[in-house]
Amino acid sequence: MTDLGIGGLLGLYALVSLGAVVPVVPTGALVSAAAVLAAVERPWEIVLVVAVGAAGAYTGDLVTYVVLRRAGTPLAQRVGWLHAEDPDGALRRLRTRLERNEVRSLLLSRLVPGGRIPVLLVAALGGYPTARFASADVAAAALWSVAYAAIGVLGNWLVPDPTVALALVVLVVLAVGVLPGLLRRRRQRSPAARTHG
């Protein structure tokens, strides 16, 4: 295994930024895998992995926020996130919840699969000030990156073979990201299956 180097860190930044905009890229797995690679050759690079992962997440969040803000309420109504009869009231209620604990809300939106876009939509369309969002998201992106880097370091510590640790960490992070969505879909289908059966 080789160390990450500048190319690896730039690639991490680009992929995490892209994954924050296009939510099908497994950004958490990327940060965890980079932390495993850093831990093998140059453990001090873990700090760089955390910083680069956080910067990528932050950049992607800002881009998504700006795009959603420009897309406006019609987009939210089209995808069913707001009720057509009272979009302003729904946004006010959701914004109030977000404002109660901004960093926690933004961090949890990153950790819960499929949670980030709705929270960013509320922030963007609910009149949430851009400067306030930008400052709160710094901490959320940093904490998210620390959490996933820690998963990578822990996996590397538990499994001495770096190749196995890397594979295991990526599989675990992907499973944690995908499993809740599969379970939710299964639960949604179960009542429909019972009514037809």
N, C-alpha and C positions, 0 to 999 in steps of 0.2 A: 504494500500500500504506500502511496505517496502522500505528502502533505498537501493541503488545499492550495496554497499559493494564491497569488493575486488573481489568476484566472478563475480558480475555483470560487473565490469570494465574490468576484464580479458576477459569475454565473449564478451563485446563490442569490445575490441581490436581484438580478434580473428575473429569475424564476419566482422568487417570493413576491416581488412587485406584480408580476403577471398573474400569479395565483391569487393575489388580493383583488385583482380586477376581474379575472375569469375564475370563478370559484371551483373549477374542476381540478386545478393543479394542487396536489397534496403538499401545501407549504409547510405544515408541521413536520411531515416526514422528511422534507428537505433539510430543515434546520437540525433535526435529530441526527440525520445521516452525516451532515457536515460536522456536527459535534463529535461523532464517533471517529471520523477521519482525523479531526484535529487532535483528539485525545491520544491517538496512536503515535504520532510523530512529534508533534509540538503542542503540548497541553495548553500553553499560553494562548494559542490560536482560538481556543474556545471563547475567549473574551471577544475576539474579532467576529467569530461566528454569531454570537449573541448580538453584537452591534450591527452587523450587516443584515442579519435576519430581521431585527427590529426596524432598521432603516427601510428595508424592502417592504415590510408589512405597512409601515407608516406611509410610504410613498403610494402604495397601492390603495390604501384606505382614502387618502386625499384625492386621488384620481377618481375613485368610485364615488366619493362624496360629491365632487364637482359635477360629474356626469349625471348623477341622480338629481342634483339640484337643478341642473339645466333641463332635464327631461320633464320635470314637473309632475304635478298631481295626476294628469291624464295617464301617465305611465303606471302610476301606482294603482289607479282604478282599473286599468286594463288588465293588470296581472292579479287583481283581486285583493290587494293589500289594504285598500280603503273602500268603504261603502260609499256608493255614489250619492246617497241621500244626505250624508253629513261628513264629508271628508275633512273639513276644518276642525270639527269637534273631535273626530278620531285622532287627528294629528296632535291636537292640544293635549289630549289625555296621554297619548304615547310619549310626547315630549316631556310632560311632567314626570313620568316614570323614569325617563332617561336622565333628567336633571337631578333626581334624588341622589344618584351616585354614578357620576359620569364614567369614571375610570373603570369601576366594577362592571357597569353595563357594557362598555366597549370591550373589555377583556373577555367577559362571558360570551359576548357575541362572536368572538374569535374562537373560543374553545368549544362552543356548541355547534355541531355540524348544521349548516344552513342558517345560522343565526345572525351572521354578520350583515348580509344585504338588507334584511328588514330593519335592523337597528340603524344602519347608515341611511336608509330611506327615510326613516323617521327624523333623523338628525337633519338631513338635507331638505326635506319638504316641510318640516315642522317649524321652520324659522329659527332653528338652532344656530347661533352665531358661528361663522366660519372660524374665527380666531379661537373661540372657546372649544370648538370641536378639535381643532388642530392641537391645542395645548393638552387637552385630556387624552387624545389619542397617542401622544408621545409615551406616556406611562403605560397605557394599555398594550401598545405594540412591544415595548421593552419587556413587560412582564410575560407576554405571550412567548416571546423569543427565549427568555430565560427558562420558562417551563419546558419548552420542547428541546432546548439544548440539554437541560437537566435529564430529560428522558434518555437522550442519546448517551450522555456520560454514564448514567446509571446502567444502561444496557451494556455498555462497554466494560464497566466495572464488574458486572455480574457474569459476563461471558468473555473470558480472556482472549479468545480468537477474534480479531477485529472483523474479519469477513463474516463470521457467524453473527457477531454482535450487530454489525451493520444491517444484515438481512433481517435479524430478529426485531431490531428497533423499527425498521421501516414497516414490517408486517404488523407489529403491534399498533403503531401510530395509524396506519391505514385502517386496521380493524376497528379501532376506537372511533375513527372518523366516519366509517361506513356503517357499522353495526347499528347505531341508534336509528338511522334513517330506514334501514331494512326492517327493524322491529316496529317502527312507527307505521310503515306501509302494511306490514302483516296485521297489526292490530286494526288498521282501518279496513282491511279486507275481511277480517274475521266476522264482524257483525253482518256484512253483506252476504257472506257465505252462509251464515246461520239462517238468515231470512229466506234465502232461496232453497235451503235444504229441508 
